[in-house]
Amino acid sequence: MFLDPLVASNEEANPSLTQPGVEQNPQVVADELAAVIAKPRGQKPFRTGVDFTGAGVEHVMAFSDLTREAFVRRMGFGGPLRLRD
């Protein structure tokens, strides 16, 4: 098949994606979700993430959120970004 070499290459690369000794435990994801749910209204993040790879996903998401928010405000649609009582 056409994709077989790509799939094989992906399979070879997968073990190197996570940092040595880091266990990819799904409980970490569940704990993160529980922490977000437990936060009071107005303090919940727009998004959160669990990065077992150490790839800097948090930085990418933060930059993306800031860029998106600035764009929405520049268009004049910033009102919905505020919480209402």
Secondary structure as GFF3:
##gff-version 3
##sequence-region A 1 85
A	DSSP	alpha_helix	4	13	.	.	.	ID=ss1
A	DSSP	three_ten_helix	14	16	.	.	.	ID=ss2
A	DSSP	alpha_helix	26	38	.	.	.	ID=ss3
A	DSSP	alpha_helix	57	74	.	.	.	ID=ss4
A	DSSP	three_ten_helix	79	81	.	.	.	ID=ss5
###
